[in-house]
Amino acid sequence: MTLSRRKMIGLIGGGVVLAATASAGGFLATRRPTRALAPWASAGHYTEPRMRALSYAILAPNPHNRQPWVAELQGDDLLIIHRDKARNLPDTDPFDRQMTIGMGCFLELLRLAAADDGFALHTDLFPEDDDGPVAAIQLVEGGIKDPLFAHVLDRHTNRLGYENRPVEADALTALAEFATIKSSQADVSALRTLTWAAMEIEMTTTHIMKESVDLMRLGKAEIEANPDGIALGGPFLESLKLMGMLRREDQLDPTSTGFKQARDMIQKAMNATNAYSVITSTGNTRVDQINAGRDWIRFHLAATGLGLSVQPVSQALQEYPEMSAHYAQVHEFLAAPGETVQMLGRLGYGPAIDASPRWSLETRIAHG
């Protein structure tokens, strides 16, 4: 059965979809992937200092939620941090720059959590160059608590539309310590146009979009089975899936109703933005990328503490050929000569959202 878009929206709006079967209401009421969200509740519930710090670090933001980190515990105080390259994104992130930034977010959360326990980290980045571990770390006494740690469990990436009001001046001033903030009407208008044009390229370039579609987790069962990738869950999306209106194949077909609806929803959310945040670096080495990740998570934690929402919109920063014109444009606009724009994000007052799914800490520990 094929439904028109108007009829489908009417059905959903009227609640008919929830009564599609006798048990639909009860089924949809249990759609929260509780097991995949459990790592947020269990963070800090470890007595071993390295495990406790790691339980917070695994909550770090990372591209496509691939969670590429693997930790190896050695002796009484050593940590070897690896990046699982099987989780690379070769199409959207061909040089692993964004994945490395995600590792920087992980390492900074690790440092904050260890410091909250009174430990400092002696960190040796890329001790065997890019082919080996990301970091070799020793925990030592003497960490200094950081107030940003208080916001770790409240920090989430918010992809919804933000309120149509400017970011308060005091918040802009405070966040300028962590990132470059673009909030003038002219800058915001230009960045809305640029970020949406880049998103359209990503969505309509088949091999690029397929990488994302292959990582979509549609509904609770798929999210619980694979709590990485792009989680599409909740009663509304489960309803669409039940009625055959949320299918992977539609997301690869720009002519399909499902694709057009997804595009319209994303565009509406992205346009509901009144400020942007930018992280740049003077170099683009692996260490520069790690440091950009450290800067980004600190910015996001500070924004969270100020009641603000954040979402990376880094499509224009991706380094595949079809994006080259927009990559050049975003650098001309946001970077000084020789600089690399490492992160670009939306900033504003967003609605409350749930956390992103995570693999349990125990699955991220390497056993020799």
C-alpha positions as a printed NumPy array, in Angstrom:
array([[  0.   ,   0.   ,   0.   ],
       [  1.35 ,   3.426,  -0.94 ],
       [  0.368,   6.452,   1.124],
       [  0.665,  10.033,   0.041],
       [  2.875,  12.224,   2.174],
       [ -0.133,  14.238,   3.383],
       [ -2.073,  11.126,   4.354],
       [  0.928,   9.617,   6.115],
       [  1.445,  12.763,   8.183],
       [ -2.26 ,  12.778,   9.008],
       [ -2.135,   9.21 ,  10.203],
       [  0.875,   9.807,  12.382],
       [ -0.449,  13.098,  13.698],
       [ -3.771,  11.509,  14.573],
       [ -2.131,   8.633,  16.365],
       [ -3.598,   6.009,  14.045],
       [ -0.197,   4.472,  13.466],
       [  0.087,   3.674,  17.171],
       [ -3.081,   1.627,  16.956],
       [ -2.01 ,  -0.302,  13.868],
       [ -1.957,  -3.489,  15.912],
       [ -3.545,  -4.367,  19.223],
       [ -0.166,  -4.343,  20.958],
       [  1.373,  -1.345,  19.18 ],
       [  0.946,   1.051,  22.089],
       [  2.733,  -1.246,  24.516],
       [  5.367,  -2.137,  21.95 ],
       [  6.223,   1.457,  21.14 ],
       [  6.246,   2.449,  24.794],
       [  9.231,   0.128,  25.304],
       [ 11.313,   1.434,  22.414],
       [ 14.038,   3.037,  24.533],
       [ 17.28 ,   1.046,  24.019],
       [ 18.046,   0.763,  27.727],
       [ 20.957,  -1.682,  27.382],
       [ 22.685,   0.5  ,  24.797],
       [ 22.312,   3.519,  27.087],
       [ 23.51 ,   1.713,  30.218],
       [ 27.147,   2.951,  29.927],
       [ 25.927,   6.459,  30.765],
       [ 24.465,   5.198,  34.035],
       [ 27.441,   2.993,  34.895],
       [ 30.094,   5.68 ,  34.302],
       [ 32.164,   6.075,  37.436],
       [ 30.943,   2.839,  39.005],
       [ 34.38 ,   1.218,  38.976],
       [ 36.941,   1.044,  41.757],
       [ 40.025,   0.518,  39.576],
       [ 41.211,   4.065,  38.664],
       [ 41.916,   3.341,  35.003],
       [ 38.574,   1.597,  34.5  ],
       [ 36.767,   4.443,  36.22 ],
       [ 38.412,   7.027,  33.968],
       [ 37.751,   4.89 ,  30.894],
       [ 34.074,   4.553,  31.824],
       [ 33.731,   8.305,  31.239],
       [ 36.054,   8.459,  28.238],
       [ 33.864,   6.059,  26.215],
       [ 31.097,   8.675,  26.308],
       [ 33.099,  10.924,  23.982],
       [ 31.558,  12.19 ,  20.723],
       [ 33.029,  10.632,  17.592],
       [ 32.25 ,  10.442,  13.849],
       [ 29.207,   8.323,  13.025],
       [ 29.368,   7.107,  16.641],
       [ 31.861,   4.446,  15.571],
       [ 33.529,   4.358,  19.013],
       [ 36.913,   3.234,  17.633],
       [ 38.798,   3.247,  20.936],
       [ 40.312,   0.135,  22.467],
       [ 42.11 ,   0.242,  25.828],
       [ 44.817,  -2.121,  27.   ],
       [ 45.671,  -2.18 ,  30.716],
       [ 49.279,  -3.009,  31.564],
       [ 50.729,  -3.391,  35.043],
       [ 49.289,  -1.26 ,  37.825],
       [ 49.205,   2.163,  36.187],
       [ 49.679,   1.96 ,  32.419],
       [ 47.115,   2.393,  29.656],
       [ 47.724,   1.782,  25.97 ],
       [ 45.022,   3.377,  23.819],
       [ 44.461,   2.025,  20.309],
       [ 42.171,   3.107,  17.488],
       [ 40.351,   0.206,  15.861],
       [ 40.946,   0.917,  12.17 ],
       [ 38.26 ,  -1.55 ,  11.176],
       [ 35.885,   1.217,  12.251],
       [ 37.306,   3.76 ,   9.784],
       [ 35.065,   5.8  ,   7.489],
       [ 37.043,   5.563,   4.228],
       [ 34.527,   7.491,   2.114],
       [ 33.579,  10.418,   4.349],
       [ 36.891,  10.561,   6.247],
       [ 39.513,   9.236,   3.813],
       [ 42.504,  10.561,   5.786],
       [ 41.144,   9.551,   9.218],
       [ 41.312,  13.166,  10.357],
       [ 37.872,  13.2  ,  11.935],
       [ 38.391,   9.804,  13.548],
       [ 41.59 ,  11.149,  15.111],
       [ 39.701,  14.177,  16.417],
       [ 37.265,  11.752,  18.038],
       [ 40.211,  10.071,  19.757],
       [ 41.234,  13.493,  21.051],
       [ 37.778,  13.89 ,  22.612],
       [ 38.219,  10.462,  24.23 ],
       [ 41.656,  11.32 ,  25.633],
       [ 40.449,  14.619,  27.099],
       [ 37.508,  12.949,  28.861],
       [ 39.952,  10.347,  30.156],
       [ 42.147,  13.128,  31.534],
       [ 39.234,  14.962,  33.144],
       [ 37.929,  11.791,  34.796],
       [ 41.37 ,  10.782,  36.082],
       [ 41.933,  14.291,  37.459],
       [ 38.623,  14.108,  39.301],
       [ 40.079,  11.083,  41.114],
       [ 43.329,  12.887,  41.882],
       [ 45.417,  11.402,  39.075],
       [ 47.423,  13.114,  36.365],
       [ 48.204,  11.471,  33.021],
       [ 51.67 ,  11.256,  31.547],
       [ 50.746,  10.829,  27.886],
       [ 52.999,   9.852,  24.985],
       [ 51.062,  10.378,  21.746],
       [ 51.703,   8.026,  18.815],
       [ 54.74 ,   6.335,  20.413],
       [ 55.123,   4.123,  17.327],
       [ 53.989,   6.723,  14.784],
       [ 50.613,   6.493,  13.07 ],
       [ 50.692,   2.722,  12.644],
       [ 50.822,   1.97 ,  16.372],
       [ 48.832,   2.995,  19.449],
       [ 47.311,   6.437,  19.704],
       [ 48.731,   6.926,  23.189],
       [ 50.704,   5.304,  25.969],
       [ 49.551,   6.713,  29.288],
       [ 50.739,   6.418,  32.865],
       [ 48.516,   7.438,  35.771],
       [ 50.359,   9.288,  38.529],
       [ 49.222,  11.047,  41.67 ],
       [ 48.547,  14.763,  41.429],
       [ 45.613,  15.476,  39.114],
       [ 43.86 ,  18.819,  39.479],
       [ 40.068,  18.75 ,  39.298],
       [ 38.521,  20.583,  36.361],
       [ 35.028,  22.131,  36.69 ],
       [ 34.167,  21.007,  33.151],
       [ 34.026,  17.406,  34.385],
       [ 30.709,  18.189,  36.105],
       [ 28.991,  18.329,  32.698],
       [ 30.23 ,  15.045,  31.202],
       [ 27.018,  13.08 ,  31.775],
       [ 24.814,  15.928,  30.515],
       [ 26.742,  16.488,  27.264],
       [ 24.916,  15.146,  24.218],
       [ 24.994,  15.976,  20.515],
       [ 21.695,  17.685,  19.707],
       [ 20.644,  17.375,  16.052],
       [ 17.204,  18.954,  16.522],
       [ 16.216,  22.516,  15.7  ],
       [ 17.238,  25.167,  18.21 ],
       [ 15.142,  28.001,  19.631],
       [ 14.879,  31.134,  17.52 ],
       [ 16.766,  33.38 ,  19.912],
       [ 20.347,  34.574,  19.994],
       [ 22.926,  33.072,  22.286],
       [ 23.24 ,  35.32 ,  25.32 ],
       [ 26.163,  37.733,  25.28 ],
       [ 27.64 ,  36.389,  28.533],
       [ 27.627,  32.873,  27.087],
       [ 29.324,  34.039,  23.885],
       [ 32.037,  35.693,  25.942],
       [ 32.581,  32.604,  28.078],
       [ 32.697,  30.251,  25.078],
       [ 35.176,  32.445,  23.216],
       [ 37.785,  30.972,  25.564],
       [ 37.245,  27.572,  23.943],
       [ 36.359,  28.234,  20.29 ],
       [ 35.71 ,  30.933,  17.722],
       [ 32.017,  31.785,  17.841],
       [ 30.195,  33.131,  14.783],
       [ 26.941,  34.826,  15.766],
       [ 26.499,  37.906,  13.579],
       [ 23.527,  37.822,  11.25 ],
       [ 25.763,  37.889,   8.178],
       [ 28.015,  35.076,   9.381],
       [ 25.098,  32.909,  10.483],
       [ 23.307,  33.38 ,   7.166],
       [ 26.434,  32.452,   5.22 ],
       [ 27.106,  29.391,   7.363],
       [ 23.523,  28.183,   7.15 ],
       [ 23.828,  28.275,   3.363],
       [ 27.259,  26.657,   3.288],
       [ 26.552,  23.874,   5.784],
       [ 23.296,  22.933,   4.103],
       [ 24.864,  22.897,   0.626],
       [ 27.564,  20.549,   1.955],
       [ 24.934,  18.34 ,   3.588],
       [ 23.085,  18.072,   0.27 ],
       [ 26.283,  16.923,  -1.425],
       [ 26.758,  14.256,   1.224],
       [ 23.162,  13.071,   0.925],
       [ 23.149,  12.934,  -2.891],
       [ 26.608,  11.439,  -3.516],
       [ 25.716,   7.761,  -3.568],
       [ 28.911,   6.152,  -2.301],
       [ 29.199,   8.757,   0.466],
       [ 25.598,   8.404,   1.593],
       [ 25.822,   4.613,   1.452],
       [ 28.561,   4.667,   4.077],
       [ 26.122,   6.389,   6.437],
       [ 23.118,   4.292,   5.448],
       [ 25.068,   1.082,   6.058],
       [ 25.696,   2.3  ,   9.6  ],
       [ 22.078,   3.223,  10.353],
       [ 20.531,   1.295,  13.235],
       [ 16.772,   1.306,  12.666],
       [ 14.827,   0.759,  15.852],
       [ 15.539,  -0.624,  19.281],
       [ 16.532,  -4.16 ,  18.261],
       [ 19.226,  -2.976,  15.849],
       [ 20.484,  -0.321,  18.273],
       [ 20.782,  -2.829,  21.109],
       [ 22.573,  -5.325,  18.844],
       [ 25.018,  -2.687,  17.518],
       [ 25.121,   0.388,  19.795],
       [ 27.396,   2.256,  17.427],
       [ 26.648,   3.9  ,  14.1  ],
       [ 23.687,   6.192,  13.458],
       [ 20.862,   5.346,  15.849],
       [ 17.373,   5.999,  14.49 ],
       [ 14.983,   5.019,  17.247],
       [ 12.113,   6.21 ,  19.388],
       [  8.337,   5.83 ,  18.993],
       [  8.003,   8.09 ,  15.948],
       [ 10.715,   6.396,  13.881],
       [  9.68 ,   2.941,  15.069],
       [  6.182,   3.795,  13.826],
       [  7.534,   4.666,  10.399],
       [  9.544,   1.453,  10.335],
       [  6.497,  -0.629,  11.289],
       [  4.536,   0.895,   8.422],
       [  7.351,   0.384,   5.919],
       [  8.085,   4.098,   5.672],
       [ 11.608,   3.971,   7.098],
       [ 13.802,   1.77 ,   4.926],
       [ 17.489,   1.873,   4.129],
       [ 16.926,   1.607,   0.407],
       [ 14.781,   4.755,   0.448],
       [ 17.591,   6.752,   2.023],
       [ 19.741,   6.016,  -1.035],
       [ 17.046,   7.09 ,  -3.5  ],
       [ 16.733,  10.896,  -3.775],
       [ 13.408,  10.459,  -5.571],
       [ 11.789,   8.463,  -2.766],
       [  9.332,   9.965,  -0.309],
       [ 11.424,   8.711,   2.606],
       [ 14.54 ,  10.446,   1.331],
       [ 12.715,  13.719,   0.706],
       [ 11.166,  13.684,   4.164],
       [ 14.533,  13.008,   5.805],
       [ 16.116,  15.806,   3.781],
       [ 13.35 ,  18.245,   4.751],
       [ 13.646,  17.347,   8.443],
       [ 17.424,  17.799,   8.424],
       [ 17.233,  21.089,   6.546],
       [ 14.617,  22.46 ,   8.933],
       [ 16.764,  21.562,  11.941],
       [ 19.95 ,  22.966,  10.43 ],
       [ 18.245,  26.236,   9.533],
       [ 17.116,  26.596,  13.158],
       [ 20.581,  27.824,  14.146],
       [ 21.645,  31.266,  15.358],
       [ 25.329,  30.685,  16.123],
       [ 28.227,  28.471,  15.068],
       [ 31.444,  27.349,  16.735],
       [ 34.756,  26.859,  14.959],
       [ 37.962,  25.06 ,  15.955],
       [ 41.055,  25.705,  13.815],
       [ 44.693,  24.687,  14.056],
       [ 47.885,  26.101,  12.577],
       [ 49.016,  22.601,  11.58 ],
       [ 47.265,  19.418,  10.56 ],
       [ 49.41 ,  16.677,  12.04 ],
       [ 47.958,  13.8  ,  14.026],
       [ 48.891,  15.625,  17.223],
       [ 47.13 ,  18.768,  15.945],
       [ 44.049,  16.671,  15.279],
       [ 44.161,  15.124,  18.754],
       [ 44.451,  18.606,  20.251],
       [ 41.498,  19.786,  18.155],
       [ 39.455,  16.969,  19.677],
       [ 40.545,  18.018,  23.143],
       [ 39.511,  21.596,  22.366],
       [ 36.178,  20.502,  20.903],
       [ 35.065,  18.404,  23.869],
       [ 36.087,  21.16 ,  26.274],
       [ 34.035,  23.636,  24.244],
       [ 31.06 ,  21.261,  24.219],
       [ 31.261,  20.69 ,  27.974],
       [ 31.449,  24.434,  28.595],
       [ 28.428,  24.993,  26.321],
       [ 26.516,  22.274,  28.163],
       [ 27.237,  23.984,  31.456],
       [ 25.728,  27.177,  30.036],
       [ 22.53 ,  25.401,  28.964],
       [ 23.443,  25.35 ,  25.273],
       [ 23.204,  22.597,  22.683],
       [ 25.855,  21.672,  20.13 ],
       [ 25.988,  19.618,  16.93 ],
       [ 28.975,  19.219,  14.6  ],
       [ 28.126,  20.093,  10.994],
       [ 31.441,  19.096,   9.501],
       [ 30.318,  17.933,   6.069],
       [ 32.115,  20.866,   4.4  ],
       [ 35.328,  19.805,   6.155],
       [ 35.336,  16.327,   4.652],
       [ 38.104,  15.6  ,   2.205],
       [ 36.63 ,  13.592,  -0.65 ],
       [ 36.649,  14.982,  -4.214],
       [ 32.962,  15.864,  -4.478],
       [ 33.293,  18.164,  -1.445],
       [ 36.447,  19.984,  -2.583],
       [ 34.763,  23.251,  -3.602],
       [ 32.95 ,  23.563,  -0.279],
       [ 36.095,  22.554,   1.612],
       [ 37.919,  25.427,  -0.057],
       [ 35.031,  27.8  ,   0.618],
       [ 34.791,  26.998,   4.326],
       [ 38.543,  27.485,   4.722],
       [ 38.466,  30.795,   2.873],
       [ 35.685,  31.938,   5.189],
       [ 36.851,  30.576,   8.566],
       [ 40.615,  29.97 ,   8.46 ],
       [ 43.647,  32.206,   8.311],
       [ 46.242,  31.363,   5.637],
       [ 47.84 ,  28.013,   6.438],
       [ 45.253,  27.062,   9.052],
       [ 43.008,  23.98 ,   8.981],
       [ 39.383,  24.152,  10.079],
       [ 39.13 ,  21.057,  12.254],
       [ 35.57 ,  21.414,  13.598],
       [ 32.456,  23.393,  12.742],
       [ 29.294,  23.114,  14.812],
       [ 25.84 ,  24.497,  15.42 ],
       [ 25.257,  26.259,  18.727],
       [ 22.003,  27.271,  20.389],
       [ 19.263,  26.53 ,  22.876],
       [ 17.911,  23.096,  22.014],
       [ 15.264,  20.783,  23.463],
       [ 16.099,  18.006,  25.895],
       [ 17.356,  14.848,  24.18 ],
       [ 18.465,  11.362,  25.139],
       [ 22.049,  10.165,  25.179],
       [ 23.676,   8.332,  22.271],
       [ 24.067,   4.547,  22.5  ],
       [ 27.423,   3.15 ,  23.596],
       [ 29.182,  -0.183,  23.72 ],
       [ 29.849,  -1.24 ,  27.295],
       [ 33.295,  -0.519,  28.663],
       [ 34.077,  -4.226,  28.94 ],
       [ 33.759,  -4.594,  25.149],
       [ 36.35 ,  -1.844,  24.639],
       [ 39.075,  -3.523,  26.687],
       [ 41.785,  -5.482,  24.868],
       [ 42.762,  -8.786,  26.425],
       [ 46.218, -10.117,  25.592]])
